[in-house]
Amino acid sequence: MSPHSYGRAVDVNPYRKPNGVWSPPNGLPYVDRSKRRPGMLFSDSAMTKAFIANDFTWLSGFDWQHFQVR
């Protein structure tokens, strides 16, 4: 079972599936991290800071939208 099934992880769309495919397809423009857009998560984003402050870790670099309880 994944950590998501136990409520220990959250994905904020878009997310990368284990097979490397990003979902949903209309989120693909947000995969390019060189162009900062509204709603994209970065280390200084309010949502990222809130998750980290509540004992989550952020899997930036592989799946920028995945937060998981430490």
N, C-alpha and C positions, 0 to 999 in steps of 0.2 A: 504494500500500500504506500502511496506517496504521502509526503508530509501535508499535502493539500487536503487529503481525505481526513486527516486528524485535526484540521484547523490550525496547523503549525506553519503554513506557508500561504502566501497570497501572490497572485500574478495580476498586474495591471496591464491591460492590453496596450500594444501588441506583445505577444510572448513567443518564445522560441520553443517549438515542440522537440521532443527527444531526437526526432529524425532530422532536425535542423531547419525545418520549415517554419516560417513566421506566420502567426495567425492573429487577427483576421487579415485577409489580404489588403484591405484598405489602410492598414497600419504600416505597410511597407515603407512609405516615405519617412517614417520616424525611426527606421533602423539605421539610417545614415546619421551618425552622431556628430558629423562635422558642421551641420547646420542646426542651430538651436531654434526650436519652435515651441509655441505654447503647448503645455501638456507633457512635454518631454521631461523625463526624470534625470536629474544630475545630482551630484553630491550636495549642492546648495539648494535643491528644491525643497519646498515646505513639506511635501509628502515624504520624501526620502528622509529628511530630518526627523519627522514625526515617527516613522517606523523604527528608525535606529534608536530614538529616545525611548522606545517601548520594547527594547530587547530583541529587535529583529536585525538580521544581517542582510546586506544587499548584494546580490550576485552581479554587480556591474562588470561589464567586459564580456560575459558569456550571455547572460539574459538580463538586460537592464531593467526589466519589469518584475523581477522575482525578488520577493522579500520572504525570509524564513526565520522563525524563532531560533535564537542561538542555542 
